Amino acid sequence: MRREDAPGRRGGPDDDEGFTPDKLPAKEYMDPFINPAAELDKQRKLFEETRKATKGRFPAQPTRDVLLFLLRHGKLDEWQQDILSIIRDEAYYYAPQAMTKIMNEGWATYWHSKLMTSHFLEAKEIIHYADQHSGVVHMAPGGFNPYKIGLEMFKDIERRWDTGQHGPEWDRIEGIGVKERFDDKSMKGRQKIFEVRRIYNDVNFLDEFLTPEFVERHKMYQCRTDPSTGETKIVSRDFNRIKQTLLYRISNMGQPFMYVADGNYLNRGELFLAHQFSGLEVDASKATQVLKNLRLLWGRPVHLQARINDEMYIVTVQEVGGEAKKQKITDETPAPAHIVE
C-alpha cells in the first residue's frame, strides 16, 4: 500500500481535488515537445470523465488507510488529530518489521544457536541450552511458530545451496533417491542465506523457498480441533493448499484487508467499512471493539461488512458506548458507494 501524507490542520480543501497533469520533467523550451498539448488534453479529459463517474461518491475510491480518512474528514479536536497522527506514523514505522517477522525471528534463532553451540557453551552446558532452545522452537500440530519456521527455512536454504539441490537441472533429475543423494559440493549456502536476508520479505520468502519436501519433513499439515472430542485432526496434506493458506495468513501482516467504502452511507454521514476476503476472516471480538472506537471518533453510526463463518454480515454500532448488532446481508440491504469484493 502506498503511503499518503497526513494532512495539516483541517480547514482547506484537499490538494488533489483539482486536475494536475502528469508531466515528464523537461526544460522550459523543450516542454511543448516532451509534454505535447494533445497528451495533456487527453489526461484532462480522462480526469473529468473519472470525476463525473465518481461524483457523489465519498470517498471517490475505496481507501485502506482508515486513519488517514479520519484525519482528513473526521470532526476531530486538535488533540485527537495529534494522537491519531502519532499512532499512524508508528504503524508505518513498524510495518517493515511486521512484514519480515518470520525471517527476523528465524535469522536471530539461527545465529543464536550457531554461536552458542559452536563458540560460547562448554560441553556441560549444552543440555541445558538445548532444553531452553526446544521451548522457543516448539510448534504444536496445526500451529505456526515463526521462530521454528524461519529457522528451519534458513537451514533448508543453506543445505540446498551447499549441495546444489535447486534450480531447473536438479528438478529434471529422475530416479528413486537420486535427487535426495545429489551433492555437487558447491557450498554456496551461507552466501545464499545472506542474500535472501537482504532482499526478501516473509511473503516472497515462503512463496519461493517453501517446498513440498519441507512441508512433509516438518509435518506442516492443516489441522482442526474436533469440537466434540477436543482431538486435533489433519484435514489436508495438500502442499498447494497449505502454502496458499500460509500466504493468506502473512499477507498484510496477518491482518484482514479493510477499506472505507462509504463516508456518507444512507446519505446520513454514517461510516461504512468493507472487508475484502482474501482467505482471512475477521475476528468478530476485535472488530466489535474497533467499531466502538470508530463510532466515538466519527461521531455517527459505523458499519462493517464482513465475512464471518462463510456468511456476509453487517456489524453496526449505532450509539457511543452501545453494543454492536450483527445482521446478515440480503438483497434488500442498502449498498455503500463502493462494493468491495
N, C-alpha and C positions, 0 to 999 in steps of 0.2 A: 504494500500500500504506500503510495507516495504521500509524504507528509506535507501538509499545507501550513503556512504560518498562522499563528493565532492572531486575532485582531487586537488593536489597541482598545482604548475605551470606546464604548458604544456612542453613537451619535451621528455617524455619517453612513452613506451607502457603501456596500462592498465594492472593492476596486474592480472586480471582474464583471460588473453589470453592463459596461459599455463594450463596444467592439474594439479589440486590439489586434491588428493584423500580425500574422506570423511571418516576420520578415527575416531574410538571411542578412548577416552582417555585411555591410558594404560602405565604401567611402561615398560621400555625397554625390560626386559627379558620376559614379557608377551605379548608384541606387536605382535609377529608372530601368537599367538593363538587367541588374541582378534580381530586382523585385518589380517586374512589369505590372502596369496598371491592371491588365486583364486578370492576372493572378490575384491581385488584391481585391478586385471586384468580385471574383469567384468566392473568395473567403468571406467577404461581407454578405454575399447572397446566402451562403450556407449558414452563416451566423444568424441571419434574420429568419431563415426557414426553421432553424432549430429553436430559436426563441419563440416563434409563433406556435410551433408544435408543443412546446412545454409551458405555454402561457397558462397561468393559473395553478401550475404545479409548484409545490413548496415542500422540499427543495426541488430544483429543476431536475436533478438526478439523485437516485438513492445514494446516501453517503454513509461510509463505515465509521467516520470519525465523529462519534456521538458527542464527545466532549467539545470538539470544535463547533459543532452545530449549536450546542447550548451556549457557548461563549459568544457566538455571533448573533443568535436570535432569542436566547432566553432573557427574561426580565430579571437580571441578577443584580444584586448590590455589588459595589466595588470590591468588598472583601470576599464575596463569593467568587467573583471573577479571578481574583488573585489565587485563591485556593485551587480552583479548577485548573488554572493555568499551570500551577506547580505540579499537580497530580498528572496532568497530560504530559508535561515536559519529562517528568520522571519515568512515565510509562514508555516514552520513546527512547529514553536513555538506556533503560534496561532491556528493551526489546531484542537487541542483538544477543544478549546473554540467554534469553529465553529461547531464541532460535537455534542455539548451539548447546543446549543443556546436556544432551546425551554425549556429545563429543567432549564437552568440558569435563563432565564427571568421569567419563571413560579415560580421557587423557591423564587426568590427575591420578586416578587409581592405577593406571598402567605404570606411571613413573614412580609413584609411591611404592608399589610392590617391587619394581625393579631395583630401586635404590635400597630399600630395606633388606631385601633378601640377598643382594649382591655386595653391599658395601657396609651397611650400618649395624646389622644384627650379628650377635655371636650365636653359635650353634644352639646354645641352651635357651635362646630367646625365640627361636623360630616357631616352636609350637604355640607359644602364647600369641605371637603375631598372627599366625595362620588362623587361630580361633577368632581373633578380632576381625581379621580381613574377611572371613567367611560370613560374618554377620552383615558386613557392608554390602557384599555382592549377592546375598541370598535373594532368590526370586521364587515366589510361590507359583504353583501351576496356574496358568492363565493370567499371571501378574506381569508387570512391566517395571523393571528396576533399571533406571538409566545408568547407574554405576556398572551393573553387570553387563548390559547390552553394549555400552560404549567400550568397556574394557575388552570384552571378547571380540568385538568388531575390529578394534585396532590390532589385537593379536592375530586375528584371522587374516587381515590385510597383510601384515608383516610376514606371516608364514607363506601366503600365496605368492607374494612378490620375491621372497627369498628362494622359492623353488620353481618359479615360472609357471605356476598354476593359474594362469589368467590369459585373457586375450583370445582371438579367433583361432590361432593354431592349437592352443590347448583345448578349446571347445571341440575341435574336429577330431581329437583323439578318441578312438573306439577300443573296445575290449574290456572285459571284466577286470577291474582292479588296476588297469593300466594308468588311468588318469590319476588315481589316488597315489600311485607309486612314482609318478613323474617328478623329476627334480633336475633342473638344468643348472643348479648351483649358481644362479645369477646373483643372489644375496643383495637384492635391492629393496628389501622390506623396510628397513629403517628409513631410507630415503623417501619411500612412498608414504609412510605414515606422517612424516613431517610435511610433505606436500599436501596430503589430504587435510591435515590440521590447519594449514594455512588458507585454503581456498574453499572448503566445503561448509555447509550448514547441515543441521540434522536431517532435513528433508532429502536433499540430494545425496547425503552420506548413506542413508538407508536405501534410497532408491537405487543407487549404483552398486553398493557393496554387499547388500543383503542377498544371500544365495539360498537355494533350496537345501543345500548340504548344511549350511549354518543353522537354519530353522530346525532341521531334523536333529542335528547334533545337540542343540540346546532345548529341544522339545518345546519350541515356541508355538504351541498349538492354541487354537481358540477354545477356551473353556467356559463353562457356565455352571453356576451352582444350582442344583436341583432344589427348588423351594420346599418340596415335601420331605426330603431326606437330609438336606444340607450337604450332600456329596457333590464334589466338583467333577464334572464330566467333560470329556473332549467332544466338541461339536463340529470341529473342522480341522483337517490336516492339510488342506489345500494351500499351497505356497502363495499363489496369486491373491487369494482372499485374505490370507494373513498379512501379506505385505501391504495390500491396499488399506486394510484396517489400521495398521500401524501408521501409515502415511496420513490417514484421516486424523488420527489422534494427535499427531505432532504438527500438522499444518495449522497456521495461525496461532502458533504457540499453545496448541491444545485447547483453544477456546472456540466456541461456535461463532460462525460469521453472522454479525448483526448489522442491520442497516436502518437508518432513519428513512422510512418510506413516505411519510407524510407528516408535515408540521402543522397542518390545518385539517385534520381528519374530521369528517362530518361537517366541515365548514364551521367548526366551533373552536378552532385553535387548539385542538387536542393533538397529542403526540402519538404517532403510530410507528412502532419498530417492527421490523420483519426479520425472521431467522431464515437464512439461506442454508438449507440442509446439504451437507457435504459428507455425510457419514457420521456426524457427531450430533447427538441430540442435546437439547437444553436441560440443564439441571434445574428442575422446577423450583426447588427451595431457594437456590441462589438467585434465580430470575425474579422471584417474588420480592426479595429484599431490594434488588436493584431497582425494580419498578417503583417501589415505595419511595426510594431516594430520588428518583427522577420526577416523581409526582410533586415532591416538595420543591425541587428546583424549577420545574417547568411552570408550575402554577395552574395547570389544567390537567384533566384526566389523561392517563397514559395507558397505551395498549401495546401488547406484544403478540405478534403472530408467531407461533412456534410449533414445531413438530414434536409431539410427546407420545411415546409408545406407538409410533407409526400413524398417528392421527394428528390432523391440523386443528389447533385451538387458538382462540384469542384470550389472552390473560389481561385483565383490566384492573387498574387501581383508580377508583373514582375520587376518593377524598384523601386528603393528607392524613396519614396515620391509619387509613382504612385498610380492610383486608382485600386481598386480590381475589377476583372472581374469574373463573375459567369457564368458557363455553366453546362447544365445537363449532367450527366454521361450516356454514351451509351456503347454498346458492343465494339465500336472502341476506347474508352478511354483507354490509356495505364495504366496497373495496377501497383501499387507500389510493393516493395519487399514483403510486408506483407498485407494480406487482413484482415481488422478489421470489423467483422460483427456487 
